[in-house]
């Protein structure tokens, strides 16, 4: 596997990791275990004799979209797609740029989306953060008549991945690369993202763009999704970048400072 780092100037510096098709190293980042929720929901779906479902972006406790909610919804969907189910799971990449919030899903909208996507049910959910764990709740709603088929929830322990998917700070509160002599972070330990099995089989190519807050000690502190891909590749990018170590940005006096930098992970 070959990979290269390149820098480009836009509004700020863009760090890009170019990855070729093929296997890669196993990463140390621990993914959240959502198997229990997957199984509970699958049992409910089979019991209700639903033939097809789609998982839309989950919300936070205040009902707002978040990177964390996106990631959890994608994990649930990808876990089902990776295994044979008794029902069809529509790939979330089919949503493209469609953003659906629970408040938008009235009876008529739910019916229309079910028809457009060709699914019997739409799964919505929320992720609530507490000091002890994450409470992940999901609801299965029949598209034809807005009936609630089932609601399930689990308590997921804190993990490196989930803990990174927080709201980025206001960029104006941080230093900017190239302004007043501030340097850019440079990745010094950069585990390569691996292809998901589904993406490799489908020969998927494309780029994930993440906004990463690099701390003053050179660690990945927060990750937000600017542009994602389907087939589990956005998760693979997040898992890889979560383990990166950087030479942090620094002032012209040499003092390390936190900085938000866009990171591209591109699969060829």
Secondary structure, DSSP 8 states (H G I E B T S, - for coil): ----EEEEESSSEEEEEEE-SS------------HHHHHHHHHHHHHTT--EEEE---EETTS-B-HHHHHHHHHHHHHHHTS--SSEE--GGGGTT----GGG--HHHHHHHHHHHT-SEEEEEEEEE-SSEEEEEEEEEETTT--EEEEEEEEEE--HHHHH------GGGS--TTSTT----EEEE-------HHHHHTT--EEEEEEEEE-TTSBEEEEEEEE--TTTHHHHHHHHHTT-EEE-EE-TT--EE-EEEEEEEEE-
